[in-house]
Amino acid sequence: PSSIPAMDGRPLREEAVRLSSGASCRIARGSPEARVGVIALHPWSALGGSMHDPHVITVTRFFGHAGCATARVQFRTGFSCGGSPLEDVESAARALLEIPTIERILVVGYSYGSIVAMASVESLPEALGWASIAPPLDYAWALFLFNGRAMLDRTRTTLPKLLIHPTRDQFCSTSSFDAYVDTLPEPKLAVKIRDAIHFNVVNHIPDALLQWLQADFGVATVEAFARGQFRAFDSPSAALPSA
């Protein structure tokens, strides 16, 4: 077992797990009332990205300390057309769903991991939606070996979507970001971080996530989201049944 220290001193206990895909992962099982599992995905490993990236840690803390089960995935490779990381996400979802109380999955990614997160939901029946932090849209073609367009074609779900864009992102112009957002169906929330660069939006993540959960899931707190007390994606007025 390992732990992520929290800013308030409360550690988040995690287990090291080998997923069925072969990827390594750190899983926190959440509170006894947890109904939601959150998968957090890292930037491109070819440039040093890993599950220990501060953006990934921030997402894990945000949801984990509210009671969600969490999974930080270490992709098996940074050189792929997309199939390998998508398999890793599907394996992480299966691992979270083995926790008896977990019924739904949210996928959140930063940089390279953001595009994997967006593309993965199509093949996850239990998915609630995706959140994309600093998607490198202008370089998706290179990151996924000329398969970037096919990855982005998988992202147009009608589930809730959050996109966070630093306006000085070196890997995605604001015009590219706006054009992509326009192709997505509702519900969606696009948050622009003024004058921020690609590598440091970490301090803006908690506020953007909370704004999204309140707007698209109708919850007042992250703790209520963790317990499944939100509007279900298939019925605007429905919530998950109480445990």
C-alpha positions in Angstrom: 0.0 0.0 0.0 1.0 3.6 -0.6 -0.6 7.0 0.0 -0.9 10.4 -1.5 -0.5 13.1 1.1 -3.3 15.7 1.1 -2.9 19.4 1.6 -4.9 19.1 4.8 -2.7 16.2 6.0 -5.2 13.4 5.3 -3.5 10.6 3.2 -5.3 8.9 0.4 -4.5 5.2 0.7 -3.8 3.4 -2.5 -2.9 -0.2 -3.6 -0.5 -1.0 -6.4 -2.4 -3.1 -8.9 -1.4 -4.9 -12.2 -4.3 -4.4 -14.6 -5.5 -7.2 -16.9 -4.0 -5.2 -19.8 -0.6 -5.4 -18.2 -0.5 -1.7 -17.1 0.4 -0.7 -13.6 -2.1 1.3 -11.6 -2.7 2.7 -8.1 -6.2 2.2 -6.8 -8.0 3.8 -3.8 -11.2 2.0 -2.9 -13.1 5.0 -1.8 -15.6 5.4 1.1 -18.1 2.7 2.0 -20.8 4.8 0.3 -18.9 5.4 -2.9 -20.8 4.7 -6.1 -18.4 6.4 -8.6 -14.9 5.4 -9.7 -12.6 8.0 -11.3 -9.8 7.1 -13.6 -7.0 9.7 -13.9 -4.7 9.7 -16.9 -1.2 11.1 -17.4 0.7 13.1 -20.0 2.9 11.6 -22.7 5.4 9.2 -21.2 7.9 9.8 -24.0 8.4 13.2 -22.5 8.5 11.9 -18.9 4.7 11.8 -18.2 3.6 9.4 -15.5 0.9 8.7 -13.0 2.9 10.8 -10.6 2.3 14.0 -12.6 0.9 16.8 -10.3 -2.1 17.3 -12.5 -3.0 13.6 -12.1 -2.3 13.7 -8.3 -4.6 16.8 -8.0 -7.5 15.0 -9.8 -7.0 12.0 -7.6 -7.0 14.0 -4.5 -10.0 16.0 -5.5 -12.2 13.0 -6.1 -10.5 10.6 -3.7 -10.8 12.7 -0.6 -14.5 13.2 -1.4 -15.1 9.5 -1.2 -14.8 8.3 -4.8 -12.8 5.3 -5.7 -9.8 6.3 -7.9 -7.4 4.7 -10.3 -4.2 6.3 -11.5 -3.1 4.4 -14.6 0.5 4.2 -15.9 0.2 3.5 -19.7 2.2 0.6 -21.0 3.7 2.7 -23.8 3.9 6.2 -25.1 4.1 5.1 -28.7 0.7 3.9 -29.9 -2.1 4.7 -32.4 -4.4 4.7 -29.4 -5.4 1.1 -29.0 -3.0 0.3 -26.2 -3.9 3.2 -23.8 -7.6 2.6 -24.5 -7.2 -1.0 -23.4 -5.5 0.3 -20.2 -8.4 2.5 -19.4 -10.9 -0.3 -20.0 -8.9 -2.5 -17.7 -8.8 0.2 -15.0 -12.6 0.6 -15.3 -13.1 -3.2 -14.9 -10.9 -3.1 -11.8 -12.9 -0.2 -10.2 -16.2 -1.9 -11.0 -15.0 -5.0 -9.1 -15.3 -2.8 -5.9 -18.8 -3.9 -4.7 -20.4 -0.4 -4.4 -19.0 1.1 -7.6 -21.5 1.5 -10.4 -20.3 4.4 -12.6 -17.0 5.5 -14.1 -15.7 9.0 -14.8 -12.5 9.4 -16.9 -10.3 12.5 -16.4 -7.0 13.1 -18.4 -4.3 15.7 -18.7 -2.5 16.5 -21.9 -1.9 13.2 -23.9 -4.1 11.5 -21.3 -6.9 14.0 -22.0 -7.4 12.7 -25.5 -7.3 9.1 -24.3 -9.9 10.0 -21.7 -12.1 11.6 -24.3 -11.8 8.7 -26.7 -12.3 6.0 -24.0 -15.8 6.7 -23.0 -17.3 5.4 -26.2 -16.4 1.8 -25.1 -17.4 2.1 -21.4 -21.1 1.4 -20.8 -20.8 2.5 -17.2 -19.3 5.9 -18.1 -20.7 9.1 -16.7 -18.6 11.4 -19.0 -15.1 12.7 -19.4 -13.0 15.7 -18.4 -10.1 16.9 -20.6 -7.4 19.1 -19.1 -5.2 20.9 -21.6 -5.9 18.7 -24.6 -3.0 19.0 -27.1 -5.3 19.1 -30.1 -2.8 20.6 -32.6 -0.4 17.6 -32.0 -2.9 14.7 -31.7 -1.7 13.5 -35.2 1.9 13.1 -33.8 1.0 11.8 -30.4 -1.1 9.0 -31.8 1.1 8.2 -34.9 -1.2 9.9 -37.5 -4.3 8.4 -35.8 -5.3 11.5 -33.9 -8.3 12.2 -36.1 -9.7 8.7 -35.4 -9.2 9.2 -31.7 -11.0 12.6 -31.8 -13.8 11.0 -33.8 -14.6 8.8 -30.8 -15.1 11.8 -28.4 -18.5 13.1 -29.5 -20.5 11.6 -26.7 -23.8 13.0 -25.4 -22.5 12.4 -21.9 -21.3 15.4 -19.8 -17.9 16.8 -20.9 -15.5 19.3 -19.3 -12.7 20.9 -21.3 -10.0 23.1 -19.6 -7.9 25.2 -21.9 -4.9 27.4 -20.9 -5.0 30.3 -23.4 -1.2 30.2 -23.9 -1.1 26.4 -24.5 1.9 25.6 -26.6 0.2 22.5 -28.0 -3.3 23.8 -28.7 -4.3 27.2 -30.0 -7.4 28.9 -28.7 -8.8 28.8 -32.3 -8.3 25.1 -32.5 -9.8 24.6 -29.1 -12.9 26.6 -29.9 -13.4 24.8 -33.3 -13.2 21.5 -31.6 -15.6 22.4 -28.8 -18.1 23.6 -31.4 -18.2 20.0 -32.8 -19.3 18.5 -29.5 -22.9 17.9 -28.5 -24.3 19.2 -25.2 -23.9 18.9 -22.3 -20.4 20.4 -22.3 -18.5 23.0 -20.3 -15.4 24.8 -21.7 -13.2 26.6 -19.1 -10.4 28.9 -20.4 -7.6 29.7 -18.0 -6.3 33.1 -19.0 -2.6 33.5 -19.7 -1.8 30.0 -18.4 0.6 27.6 -20.3 0.2 23.9 -21.0 2.4 22.7 -18.1 0.8 24.5 -15.2 -3.0 24.5 -14.9 -2.9 22.4 -11.8 -4.1 25.1 -9.4 -7.2 25.7 -11.5 -8.3 22.1 -11.7 -10.4 21.8 -8.5 -12.5 24.9 -9.2 -13.2 23.8 -12.8 -14.1 20.3 -11.7 -16.5 21.5 -9.0 -18.1 24.0 -11.4 -18.7 21.2 -13.9 -20.1 18.8 -11.3 -22.5 21.5 -10.1 -23.6 22.5 -13.6 -23.9 19.2 -15.4 -24.6 16.8 -12.6 -26.6 19.0 -10.3 -24.7 18.3 -7.1 -23.7 20.8 -4.4 -20.6 19.0 -3.3 -18.1 16.5 -4.6 -19.1 14.2 -1.7 -22.7 14.0 -3.1 -21.3 13.1 -6.5 -19.2 10.3 -4.9 -22.3 8.9 -3.4 -24.2 8.9 -6.7 -26.6 11.7 -5.7 -26.7 13.4 -9.1 -28.8 13.7 -12.2 -28.2 10.6 -14.2 -27.1 11.1 -17.8 -30.0 9.1 -19.3 -32.7 11.1 -17.4 -32.2 14.8 -16.4 -34.3 14.3 -13.2 -33.0 10.9 -12.2 -30.4 10.0 -9.6 -28.8 6.7 -8.8 -30.8 4.7 -6.3 -29.7 4.9 -2.7 -27.5 2.1 -1.5 
